[in-house]
Amino acid sequence: MRIFLDTSGLIALSDEKDRNHKKAEEYLRIQVQRGARFVSGRNILVEYIDATCSYISPIIGTKQYNIHRY
């Protein structure tokens, strides 16, 4: 099964203060155990990195950019 990751899901996973963080972690853990594959789009990654730099931490956002750039 393939699961599309959107911006809000990625933010919830990376921000421990996000109200959906625990739910997102649990969902991810269960789906990984079931063998799910996760996909996303370039535009989602751009939104995620922008939000991370703006609201969570510029340091984390920069690290994510360096990991995902092509």
Secondary structure, 3 states (H helix, E strand, C coil): CEEECCHHHHHHHHCCCCCCHHHHHHHHHHHHHCCCEEECCHHHHHHHHHHHHHHHCHHHHHHHHHHHCC
